[in-house]
Structure formats: structure tokens, C-alpha cells
């Protein structure tokens, strides 16, 4: 006889775990050591920088949320090169004071992501810096920034409206080109006054196909129990005999963790990790549980989650496409402002699309600094209420982190 797990969602659907032997399908998440003997981004500390960036961003459990930490890190590294390498000391949780070390981190991360790429996994990223034309160090800074992966620099007289508008248009075109129009612009690009010292925009774009796609014919309108609100009818995708890796006894505020693979190069897995919170979890407890999960990923990667290969008799998840623009809050960001005063402003727009074929996701972060102003029996998984999800490369870092509250 199968045994039941707690109900997931306010329907009659329950979890059942069969006593039959585990499925032999190879969709389990391999330990990092089996994938990369010495993952460069783990050794360098980049994993922890990215996880700290995600953790620093507050999220409201009753709202959708998506964050891409890599574009934030790219903005910080470029800003560090432009302003002062010593700035890293004030932001030690988010980047190294050693500029060369940060450059190596970005190169290693880019090489890892490019190694995954193929016909069914497309990945692009880039940086464009707009530098103050009158800065006496503009030539040196331009060369430094362009030493970063896929980076370019533009010089601009921010006080000249026509020149500033042209630079803003070029940044917008750059973001649109890198994302194939999935994101058309970065927030507040072009809101530049003459006091702007520099603006950096970093962009990332991912298109990944499931190893085991959903059948669109099985997608139907079903109830999703929106956090803080009444149930809504949403498009729910359904898959029988869904292969994945499961931990149904994780605890720590989550009923289960379930991982599914995207098609990627051999030995370079890209994973979607679904994390379903326990029922009636308070907002404070949910934030604490999420922080604990991120910390485990930062310290031990996917291996630390103790996932086991399973075939799920039925897996249901919502189809969604949402965009969020947010302020990026990092303690110590004010270090980029000089003694003469000013401000540092870091924003991000991110879009995440989750459908039968796979995932398409993109993010653009904009960082501006201003001087003196501003800067067995059946096992069913039904994601029919709010859940967390993370896109995780081979090294266990977080590429995208999201909280799905309302898929509509």
C-alpha cells in the first residue's frame, strides 16, 4: 500500500509515494563533484556572492517575484572598475575587493554557461557601460570595462540632452538585441542629468527546453490557490510519468523539493528546482525557510538537498509569464558615492516565461552613480498554490530565483 503525504493545495489531490523500486531514469541531480571536479565558480566564492545578492532582496510572499543575481554582480564589478577597487571592502558579501579576482569569476561563469549551450539551450549575456566623456580616466576605464566578458563602453556627455538621449537609445537597443526583444529596455535608462558619473547595464537571456516536455493537449484551466486571495482559474500543465529528482521529506518549511532537467551539454546540467512551502506558513517563516534553502545551495550545491531520482505519476504546474521591475537593495552600495556627495541607484527588470516547452527568462540590471545628486500508488505533484522556484547551473549557483504567487 502506498503512504500519503500531507495534502498539497485545497483540493482532494494528495501526495502518494509508491513502495515500488525507484525509477531508473537518469534525471536525478548529480553531485557537483560528478559534474565538475572543481567548479570554478564554487572555488572562487562567486556562488556565495550570487546567493547573498538574492538573499538581500526582500520578497513579499503574496506577490510574484523574480531576481537575477548575475546581472547585479556584473554591474557591481564594472562599477568597481570605474570608481575604485577598494569599494569591494564595503560590499564584501557581494564581490571581492580584488578586481582581477572578480574578472576571473565572470570569465569562469561565462565559460560554464556557454559550455551548456546547444540547439535547445541558448544563453546570452553582456554589459554596456556609459562613461562620462569629460572623465580624465575615461580611456583607462573604458579598456578595463571592455576586458569583462561580452562588455562594451560608450562615452557620453550626460549634460547634453541630445547626446544623453542617443546613449540611452543605444543601451535600449543593446538590451533588446541581447534578449531578441524579450525585454525591450532597462528601467530608467535615459533618466540622466548632468551629474551622472556613469551608468552600467548588464543583461542575461536564457532559452531552455525541458528534457521531458509537457503535452500542450493536457494543459487545462484549473484552480490555483493564490496567496492572500481566493482561488483563480489558471492554465495548468500536466505530465504523466514525469521524470525528476525529489525530496519529499526536506522539512525546514517546505513540503517538498522537486527538480527537473533542461536539455544541456553532457556533464553541464541546468535544473529547475521547485520548492513547495508548507500550508499556512507565516510570511516570516516562509522568508526564513527560503533563506535556509539558499544557504544550503550556496554551501553545498544541489548535492546538499538529498534529492533522489523518481518518476512522478502525475506532475502539474502552472503556465505563466510575468515581468517585475525592482530596486536592488544591497547594504554598502553607498560606497560608490564619493565624499562630495551623490547617490547610487541599482534597479532590475526581469521576465520569466514558464510553459510546455521549457523556460525563457531574461533580466537587465541598471546601475547609475551620480555626483552631488542622485546615482507508486500514484505520486502526484500539483503546484496549484504559491511556490518558489530556482534555475540552477552545474555549480549550484542561482541563475534565476522566483516566487510564483499568481500565474495570471
Secondary structure, DSSP 8 states (H G I E B T S, - for coil): --EEE---SSSS--EEE-SS-----S-S---HHHH-TT-HHHHHTHHHHHHHHHHHS---TTS-EEE-HHHHHHHHHHHHHHH-GGGGGGGTTTS-S-HHHHHHHHHHHHHHHHHH-BTTEEEEEEEEEEEETT-TTHHHHHHHHTTSTTEEEEEE-TTSHHHHHHHHHHHHHHHHHHTTTSS---TTTT---TTEEEEEEEEEEEEEEBSS---GGG-EEEEEE-TTS-EEEEEEEEEEEEEEEEETT-BTTEEEEEEEEB---TT---EEEEEEE-TT--HHHHHHHHHHHHHHHHHHTGGGG--EEEEEEEEEEE-EEEEEEEE---TTGGGGS-TT-EEEEEEEEEEEEE-SSEEEEEEEEEEEEEESS------EEEE-B-EEEEEE-TTS-EEEEEEES---
